[in-house]
């Protein structure tokens, strides 16, 4: 059997550009480290872009949408039809990520991978039907291996189709997907689901307790197959989570910086790193979600998110909100004067 495409090596960071950026940071008119994470961001982006003058001028956002069979267990405060209704909202430009994309001057693409409640074809939405959502993972694998691979490949194709972009943001839409993400994170981390489960779209305490029991049933049913990340993804994940996983893997192979969104996106990023650890070098992390499981996922990824605003919307919205910070980091790095240029005395040994 041939090796899967995602096992191929990722692009190499430009170490020379990174060293040049580090040197420039040490010469700018400020105490070393005084701009905190903004300094590290500029250096990371320099290494990713192969330039000591990094810039974020053309962000690209791709949203993957799909439904979840575990909704049969009543795990969300919203009905499943909302996934399709939100796709219409995306199509009409009314969703949060649409507003943010316009604000940033970013390209926004939306891909429908399969809804449980059919909708008519929408403008500004690419319909790539794989299945009418996943199966209920409490009763069967969420996806067949073939469906999971097809979704991963759609994510790869979405990234390969990108042109003239310097930053990739992946987003998701799918009622019930925090349940799938929690189950998948529990399997990948080897941690109890009780430490990861959260309110999702707004469940109360009893709703979260029910959601936890559903996740535990799914984990028990598939326990014998969860050591392998691809098997865990196909048995517990979602079509959109698999597509995000493929997109992250492809972006790293292409050498495209990624800004990871919240909980569901970070679980896909974790899955991607389990399939190809090298892709982690190409990931930046935008924010800490209000979902309690997100902190454990970020810890596993050794990630320090830029923001902590209590957001849990998804859609790539948290990542989009963080883009101005990346732009500020680049502007400061590129435009500040050095001590020599400003004729300012540098730090003295002490």
C-alpha positions in Angstrom: 0.0 0.0 0.0 1.4 3.4 -1.0 2.0 6.0 1.7 -0.7 8.6 2.1 0.0 12.1 0.7 0.0 13.7 4.1 3.0 11.7 5.2 5.3 13.6 2.8 7.6 16.1 4.3 6.3 19.6 5.0 8.1 22.7 3.7 11.1 23.9 5.6 11.2 27.1 7.5 13.7 29.6 6.3 16.2 29.6 9.2 18.4 32.4 7.6 15.3 34.7 7.5 14.5 33.8 11.0 18.0 34.7 12.3 17.9 38.0 10.3 14.6 38.8 11.9 15.9 38.0 15.4 18.9 40.2 14.8 16.7 43.1 13.7 14.5 42.6 16.7 17.6 43.0 18.9 18.4 46.3 17.2 15.0 48.0 17.3 14.5 51.0 19.6 12.9 49.1 22.5 14.1 46.9 25.3 14.5 43.3 24.2 11.2 41.4 24.7 9.2 44.5 25.5 6.7 43.8 22.8 6.1 40.3 24.1 4.5 37.8 21.7 4.5 40.4 18.9 8.2 40.0 18.6 8.0 36.2 18.4 5.2 36.5 15.9 7.3 38.7 13.6 10.2 36.2 13.8 8.0 33.2 13.2 6.4 34.9 10.1 9.8 35.8 8.8 10.8 32.2 8.9 7.5 31.0 7.4 7.6 33.6 4.6 11.3 33.4 3.9 11.7 37.2 4.4 13.1 39.4 7.1 10.3 41.8 6.2 7.2 39.6 6.8 3.7 40.9 5.9 0.1 39.8 6.1 -1.6 41.4 3.1 -3.8 38.7 1.6 -5.4 36.3 4.2 -7.4 33.4 2.8 -10.3 31.9 4.8 -12.0 28.6 4.0 -15.0 27.4 5.9 -16.0 23.7 5.8 -19.6 22.8 6.7 -21.2 19.5 7.4 -23.8 17.8 9.7 -23.3 15.3 12.5 -25.3 12.1 13.1 -24.7 12.3 16.9 -27.4 15.0 16.8 -29.8 12.1 17.1 -28.8 12.0 20.7 -30.0 15.6 21.3 -26.6 17.1 22.1 -27.2 20.7 20.9 -29.4 23.6 21.9 -30.1 24.2 18.1 -31.8 22.0 15.6 -29.7 20.4 12.8 -31.4 22.5 10.2 -29.4 25.5 11.4 -26.3 24.2 9.6 -28.0 24.7 6.2 -29.6 27.9 7.3 -26.2 29.3 8.3 -24.8 28.3 4.9 -27.5 30.5 3.4 -26.4 33.2 5.8 -22.8 32.8 4.6 -23.9 32.9 1.0 -25.7 36.2 1.6 -22.7 37.7 3.5 -24.5 38.0 6.9 -22.4 35.7 9.1 -19.8 37.0 11.5 -16.9 35.6 9.4 -18.3 37.3 6.4 -18.2 40.7 8.2 -14.7 40.0 9.4 -13.4 38.8 6.0 -14.7 42.1 4.4 -13.1 44.1 7.2 -9.7 42.4 6.7 -9.9 42.3 2.9 -9.6 38.6 3.1 -10.8 36.0 0.5 -13.6 33.9 1.9 -14.5 30.5 0.5 -17.3 28.2 1.9 -17.5 24.5 1.2 -20.5 22.3 1.9 -19.5 18.6 2.5 -22.9 17.2 3.3 -26.0 18.2 5.2 -28.7 16.1 6.9 -31.4 18.5 5.8 -31.0 19.2 2.0 -30.9 22.7 0.7 -30.8 24.1 -2.8 -27.6 25.1 -4.4 -26.3 28.4 -3.1 -24.2 31.1 -4.7 -20.8 31.7 -3.1 -20.9 28.1 -1.6 -19.0 25.2 -3.2 -21.1 22.0 -2.7 -18.9 19.0 -2.4 -21.3 16.3 -1.2 -19.7 13.4 0.5 -22.5 12.1 2.7 -25.7 13.6 4.4 -23.6 14.3 7.5 -21.9 11.7 9.6 -23.5 8.6 11.2 -24.3 8.6 14.9 -21.0 7.6 16.5 -22.9 6.0 19.5 -24.1 3.4 17.1 -21.6 3.1 14.2 -18.4 4.8 13.0 -19.1 8.5 12.2 -17.6 8.0 8.7 -16.4 5.1 6.6 -12.7 5.2 6.0 -13.5 6.1 2.4 -15.6 9.1 3.5 -13.0 10.3 5.9 -10.3 10.1 3.3 -12.5 12.0 0.8 -13.0 14.7 3.3 -9.3 15.0 4.0 -8.7 15.2 0.3 -11.2 18.0 -0.1 -9.3 19.9 2.5 -6.1 19.3 0.6 -7.7 20.4 -2.7 -9.1 23.6 -1.1 -5.5 24.6 0.0 -4.0 23.7 -3.4 -6.5 25.9 -5.1 -5.4 29.0 -3.1 -3.6 31.7 -5.0 -1.9 34.9 -3.9 -2.4 34.4 -0.2 0.1 34.8 2.7 -2.0 33.4 5.5 -4.5 30.5 5.7 -7.4 30.4 8.2 -9.7 27.4 8.3 -13.1 27.5 9.8 -16.1 25.2 10.4 -19.8 25.1 10.7 -21.8 22.1 11.8 -24.4 21.8 14.5 -23.2 19.1 17.0 -19.6 19.4 16.0 -18.4 20.3 19.5 -19.6 16.9 20.6 -17.5 15.2 17.9 -14.5 17.4 18.6 -14.7 16.6 22.3 -14.9 12.9 21.6 -12.0 13.1 19.2 -9.9 15.2 21.5 -10.5 12.8 24.4 -9.3 9.9 22.2 -6.2 11.7 20.9 -5.2 13.0 24.3 -6.1 9.9 26.3 -7.9 12.2 28.7 -11.4 11.7 30.2 -14.1 13.4 28.3 -15.3 14.9 31.5 -12.3 17.2 31.4 -13.1 18.4 27.9 -16.9 18.7 27.5 -18.4 22.1 27.3 -21.6 24.0 26.4 -21.1 24.1 22.7 -24.0 26.2 21.3 -25.2 27.0 24.8 -26.2 23.9 26.8 -27.1 24.2 30.4 -25.7 22.0 33.2 -28.1 19.1 32.6 -27.5 19.4 28.8 -23.7 19.1 29.3 -24.1 16.1 31.6 -26.2 14.4 28.9 -23.6 15.4 26.2 -20.9 13.9 28.4 -22.8 10.6 28.7 -23.2 10.5 24.9 -19.5 11.1 24.3 -18.6 8.4 26.8 -20.8 5.9 25.0 -19.1 6.7 21.8 -15.7 6.4 23.2 -16.5 3.0 24.8 -18.0 1.7 21.6 -14.9 2.5 19.5 -12.3 2.1 22.2 -10.4 -0.7 20.4 -9.8 1.5 17.4 -8.8 4.8 18.9 -5.0 4.5 19.1 -4.6 5.3 15.4 -5.4 9.0 14.7 -7.0 8.3 11.3 -9.2 5.7 12.8 -10.2 8.0 15.6 -11.0 10.7 13.2 -13.2 8.5 11.0 -15.0 6.9 14.0 -15.6 10.1 16.1 -15.0 13.1 13.9 -16.9 15.0 11.3 -16.6 15.6 7.6 -15.7 19.2 8.2 -13.1 18.3 10.9 -11.5 15.8 8.5 -11.4 18.5 5.8 -9.8 20.9 8.2 -7.2 18.3 9.1 -6.4 17.8 5.4 -6.2 21.5 4.8 -3.7 22.0 7.6 -1.5 19.2 6.4 -1.6 20.6 2.8 -0.8 24.1 4.0 2.2 22.9 5.9 3.4 21.0 2.8 2.9 24.0 0.7 4.7 26.3 3.1 1.7 28.5 4.0 1.4 30.0 7.4 -1.8 29.0 9.3 -3.7 30.9 11.9 -5.7 28.3 13.9 -9.1 29.2 15.2 -10.9 27.8 18.3 -11.8 24.5 19.8 -13.0 22.5 16.8 -10.2 23.9 14.6 -7.6 23.1 17.2 -8.8 19.5 17.5 -8.3 19.2 13.7 -4.9 20.8 14.1 -4.1 18.2 16.8 -5.2 15.4 14.5 -3.0 16.8 11.7 0.0 16.9 13.9 -0.6 13.2 14.9 -0.7 12.3 11.2 2.4 14.4 10.3 4.2 16.1 13.3 6.1 18.5 11.0 3.0 20.5 10.3 3.0 22.0 13.8 5.8 24.4 12.7 3.5 26.2 10.3 0.7 26.9 12.9 0.0 30.0 14.8 -2.8 30.0 17.4 -5.3 32.9 17.5 -7.3 32.6 20.7 -8.4 30.5 23.7 -12.0 29.4 23.3 -14.5 29.5 26.2 -14.9 25.7 25.6 -13.0 24.1 28.6 -11.5 21.4 26.5 -9.6 23.9 24.4 -7.0 24.6 27.0 -6.0 20.9 27.2 -5.8 20.8 23.4 -3.6 23.9 23.3 -1.4 22.5 25.9 -0.9 19.3 23.9 0.0 21.4 20.9 2.4 23.6 23.0 0.5 26.6 21.8 0.3 30.1 23.3 -2.9 31.7 21.8 -2.8 35.4 21.2 -6.2 36.3 22.6 -8.6 35.2 25.3 -11.9 36.9 24.7 -14.3 34.2 25.8 -15.3 33.5 22.1 -16.8 30.1 21.0 -18.5 30.9 17.8 -16.3 29.0 15.4 -16.5 29.9 11.6 -12.8 31.0 11.8 -14.0 34.1 13.6 -11.5 34.1 16.5 -8.7 33.7 14.0 -10.0 36.6 11.9 -10.1 38.8 15.0 -6.5 38.1 15.6 -5.2 39.0 12.1 -4.7 42.7 13.0 -2.3 41.6 15.7 -0.2 39.7 13.1 -0.3 42.8 10.9 0.8 45.0 13.9 3.6 42.6 14.6 4.8 42.9 11.0 4.5 46.7 10.9 6.4 47.1 14.1 9.1 44.8 13.0 9.5 46.4 9.5 9.0 50.1 10.3 10.5 50.8 13.7 13.9 52.5 13.7 17.0 50.7 14.9 19.1 52.3 17.7 21.6 53.3 15.1 19.1 54.9 12.7 17.4 56.9 15.5 20.7 57.8 17.2 19.5 56.3 20.5 21.9 54.8 22.9 21.6 51.0 23.0 21.4 49.0 26.2 24.7 48.8 28.2 26.1 45.6 29.7 25.1 45.3 33.4 
